[in-house]
Amino acid sequence: MDRKMEEDEILRVELEVLKHEHRDLDESVRALQERAAGTDMLTLQRLKRRKLALKDRIAALEDRLFPDIIA
């Protein structure tokens, strides 16, 4: 049981790190879009792709930590 609690705590920390990184990317994307003239579209696409990958990873971790159990 103790091992399970340690694993959950590690997953929670990883989840918070990923959420923070996702917020940072969101701000970066927004800033790039605001100065649309001369924006490097390739960089913008890469940031959006990374943001989406983080969102998927966040969802997977949340599913592991908080399973949706239908009674």
MDTraj code that builds the backbone (N, CA, C; nanometers):
import mdtraj as md
import numpy as np

residues = "MET ASP ARG LYS MET GLU GLU ASP GLU ILE LEU ARG VAL GLU LEU GLU VAL LEU LYS HIS GLU HIS ARG ASP LEU ASP GLU SER VAL ARG ALA LEU GLN GLU ARG ALA ALA GLY THR ASP MET LEU THR LEU GLN ARG LEU LYS ARG ARG LYS LEU ALA LEU LYS ASP ARG ILE ALA ALA LEU GLU ASP ARG LEU PHE PRO ASP ILE ILE ALA".split()
xyz = np.array([
    [0.0825, -0.1194, 0.0000],
    [0.0000, 0.0000, 0.0000],
    [0.0867, 0.1255, 0.0000],
    [0.1960, 0.1219, 0.0749],
    [0.2856, 0.2366, 0.0838],
    [0.3467, 0.2674, -0.0524],
    [0.3796, 0.1639, -0.1268],
    [0.4384, 0.1807, -0.2600],
    [0.3386, 0.2482, -0.3538],
    [0.2118, 0.2106, -0.3425],
    [0.1060, 0.2700, -0.4251],
    [0.0926, 0.4188, -0.3948],
    [0.1017, 0.4554, -0.2683],
    [0.0917, 0.5959, -0.2295],
    [0.2091, 0.6755, -0.2841],
    [0.3293, 0.6168, -0.2804],
    [0.4472, 0.6838, -0.3344],
    [0.4329, 0.7036, -0.4851],
    [0.3837, 0.6019, -0.5535],
    [0.3642, 0.6110, -0.6980],
    [0.2621, 0.7195, -0.7315],
    [0.1538, 0.7246, -0.6548],
    [0.0518, 0.8277, -0.6765],
    [0.1094, 0.9673, -0.6556],
    [0.1922, 0.9821, -0.5539],
    [0.2527, 1.1131, -0.5267],
    [0.3451, 1.1550, -0.6410],
    [0.4208, 1.0615, -0.6937],
    [0.5080, 1.0900, -0.8079],
    [0.4242, 1.1327, -0.9279],
    [0.3143, 1.0620, -0.9514],
    [0.2262, 1.0962, -1.0633],
    [0.1631, 1.2339, -1.0443],
    [0.1279, 1.2671, -0.9205],
    [0.0695, 1.3995, -0.8934],
    [0.1703, 1.5110, -0.9215],
    [0.2947, 1.4897, -0.8817],
    [0.3988, 1.5894, -0.9076],
    [0.4207, 1.6037, -1.0581],
    [0.4288, 1.4917, -1.1277],
    [0.4459, 1.4958, -1.2731],
    [0.3284, 1.5682, -1.3388],
    [0.2090, 1.5438, -1.2892],
    [0.0894, 1.6085, -1.3427],
    [0.0982, 1.7603, -1.3264],
    [0.1403, 1.8056, -1.2098],
    [0.1528, 1.9497, -1.1865],
    [0.2591, 2.0119, -1.2766],
    [0.3697, 1.9422, -1.2962],
    [0.4757, 1.9919, -1.3846],
    [0.4232, 2.0046, -1.5273],
    [0.3515, 1.9035, -1.5735],
    [0.2968, 1.9063, -1.7092],
    [0.1930, 2.0171, -1.7252],
    [0.1098, 2.0366, -1.6241],
    [0.0100, 2.1440, -1.6305],
    [0.0777, 2.2806, -1.6372],
    [0.1844, 2.2964, -1.5614],
    [0.2591, 2.4227, -1.5631],
    [0.3210, 2.4462, -1.7011],
    [0.3808, 2.3434, -1.7565],
    [0.4407, 2.3546, -1.8896],
    [0.3334, 2.3857, -1.9946],
    [0.2161, 2.3247, -1.9810],
    [0.1052, 2.3490, -2.0741],
    [0.0617, 2.4959, -2.0673],
    [0.0519, 2.5504, -1.9453],
    [0.0150, 2.6919, -1.9298],
    [0.1200, 2.7826, -1.9929],
    [0.2476, 2.7495, -1.9716],
    [0.3555, 2.8292, -2.0309],
    [0.3480, 2.8273, -2.1831],
    [0.3237, 2.7105, -2.2400],
    [0.3110, 2.7003, -2.3855],
    [0.1898, 2.7781, -2.4353],
    [0.0824, 2.7735, -2.3601],
    [-0.0380, 2.8476, -2.3971],
    [-0.0075, 2.9972, -2.4053],
    [0.0653, 3.0480, -2.3083],
    [0.1042, 3.1891, -2.3088],
    [0.1960, 3.2205, -2.4263],
    [0.2879, 3.1314, -2.4568],
    [0.3790, 3.1520, -2.5695],
    [0.3038, 3.1551, -2.7017],
    [0.2108, 3.0627, -2.7185],
    [0.1308, 3.0574, -2.8413],
    [0.0493, 3.1855, -2.8546],
    [-0.0120, 3.2279, -2.7464],
    [-0.0938, 3.3496, -2.7486],
    [-0.0082, 3.4715, -2.7851],
    [0.1106, 3.4803, -2.7275],
    [0.1992, 3.5929, -2.7568],
    [0.2410, 3.5925, -2.9036],
    [0.2719, 3.4752, -2.9576],
    [0.3100, 3.4666, -3.0990],
    [0.1939, 3.5039, -3.1904],
    [0.0744, 3.4643, -3.1540],
    [-0.0421, 3.4945, -3.2366],
    [-0.0769, 3.6430, -3.2329],
    [-0.0500, 3.7087, -3.1210],
    [-0.0791, 3.8515, -3.1102],
    [0.0074, 3.9333, -3.2048],
    [0.1276, 3.8908, -3.2255],
    [0.2137, 3.9601, -3.3217],
    [0.2210, 3.8774, -3.4501],
    [0.1041, 3.8529, -3.5053],
    [0.0873, 3.7630, -3.6201],
    [0.1740, 3.8011, -3.7397],
    [0.1922, 3.9288, -3.7636],
    [0.2752, 3.9703, -3.8769],
    [0.4196, 3.9300, -3.8488],
    [0.4724, 3.8464, -3.9338],
    [0.6107, 3.8022, -3.9175],
    [0.6272, 3.6846, -3.8232],
    [0.5177, 3.6275, -3.7794],
    [0.5254, 3.5118, -3.6908],
    [0.5753, 3.3907, -3.7688],
    [0.6670, 3.3208, -3.7095],
    [0.7188, 3.1984, -3.7694],
    [0.6130, 3.0892, -3.7523],
    [0.5440, 3.0575, -3.8609],
    [0.4342, 2.9609, -3.8544],
    [0.4821, 2.8215, -3.8133],
    [0.6031, 2.7854, -3.8539],
    [0.6563, 2.6546, -3.8168],
    [0.6742, 2.6451, -3.6647],
    [0.7268, 2.7504, -3.6062],
    [0.7437, 2.7533, -3.4610],
    [0.6084, 2.7460, -3.3915],
    [0.5123, 2.8191, -3.4433],
    [0.3779, 2.8181, -3.3864],
    [0.3166, 2.6782, -3.3937],
    [0.3326, 2.6116, -3.5066],
    [0.2801, 2.4757, -3.5215],
    [0.3473, 2.3794, -3.4243],
    [0.4772, 2.3932, -3.4073],
    [0.5497, 2.3055, -3.3142],
    [0.5025, 2.3261, -3.1708],
    [0.4836, 2.4528, -3.1335],
    [0.4356, 2.4813, -2.9986],
    [0.2964, 2.4223, -2.9762],
    [0.2099, 2.4375, -3.0753],
    [0.0741, 2.3831, -3.0638],
    [0.0761, 2.2308, -3.0568],
    [0.1643, 2.1690, -3.1350],
    [0.1750, 2.0230, -3.1330],
    [0.2242, 1.9751, -2.9964],
    [0.3225, 2.0449, -2.9410],
    [0.3753, 2.0099, -2.8090],
    [0.2669, 2.0285, -2.7018],
    [0.1917, 2.1369, -2.7155],
    [0.0832, 2.1650, -2.6217],
    [-0.0217, 2.0538, -2.6252],
    [-0.0557, 2.0072, -2.7436],
    [-0.1532, 1.8989, -2.7584],
    [-0.1001, 1.7683, -2.6986],
    [0.0282, 1.7404, -2.7206],
    [0.0886, 1.6199, -2.6629],
    [0.0853, 1.6267, -2.5099],
    [0.1122, 1.7453, -2.4553],
    [0.1056, 1.7622, -2.3100],
    [-0.0366, 1.7405, -2.2592],
    [-0.1335, 1.7925, -2.3328],
    [-0.2737, 1.7758, -2.2935],
    [-0.3111, 1.6277, -2.2898],
    [-0.2651, 1.5522, -2.3893],
    [-0.2920, 1.4081, -2.3923],
    [-0.2267, 1.3374, -2.2738],
    [-0.1033, 1.3748, -2.2422],
    [-0.0315, 1.3136, -2.1300],
    [-0.0996, 1.3485, -1.9974],
    [-0.1441, 1.4737, -1.9860],
    [-0.2154, 1.5173, -1.8657],
    [-0.3429, 1.4348, -1.8481],
    [-0.4175, 1.4169, -1.9557],
    [-0.5415, 1.3384, -1.9496],
    [-0.5129, 1.1945, -1.9078],
    [-0.4054, 1.1365, -1.9602],
    [-0.3700, 0.9989, -1.9252],
    [-0.3339, 0.9875, -1.7768],
    [-0.2575, 1.0841, -1.7263],
    [-0.2207, 1.0818, -1.5842],
    [-0.3435, 1.1010, -1.4956],
    [-0.4319, 1.1922, -1.5353],
    [-0.5533, 1.2139, -1.4566],
    [-0.6402, 1.0887, -1.4546],
    [-0.6470, 1.0180, -1.5671],
    [-0.7239, 0.8933, -1.5712],
    [-0.6644, 0.7885, -1.4779],
    [-0.5320, 0.7856, -1.4701],
    [-0.4654, 0.6901, -1.3807],
    [-0.4877, 0.7252, -1.2344],
    [-0.4789, 0.8547, -1.2049],
    [-0.4921, 0.8982, -1.0659],
    [-0.6370, 0.9007, -1.0183],
    [-0.7268, 0.9398, -1.1073],
    [-0.8671, 0.9565, -1.0710],
    [-0.9539, 0.8784, -1.1685],
    [-0.9566, 0.7467, -1.1566],
    [-1.0341, 0.6661, -1.2516],
    [-1.1825, 0.7013, -1.2466],
    [-1.2438, 0.6976, -1.3625],
    [-1.3865, 0.7272, -1.3756],
    [-1.4631, 0.5968, -1.3569],
    [-1.4927, 0.5666, -1.2321],
    [-1.5590, 0.4406, -1.1986],
    [-1.7097, 0.4626, -1.1999],
    [-1.7757, 0.3901, -1.2867],
    [-1.9211, 0.3987, -1.2957],
    [-1.9794, 0.2858, -1.2117],
    [-2.0566, 0.3232, -1.1121],
    [-2.1123, 0.2226, -1.0206],
    [-2.2392, 0.1628, -1.0746],
])
top = md.Topology()
chain = top.add_chain()
for i, resn in enumerate(residues, 1):
    res = top.add_residue(resn, chain, resSeq=i)
    for name in ("N", "CA", "C"):
        top.add_atom(name, md.element.get_by_symbol(name[0]), res)
traj = md.Trajectory(xyz[None], top)
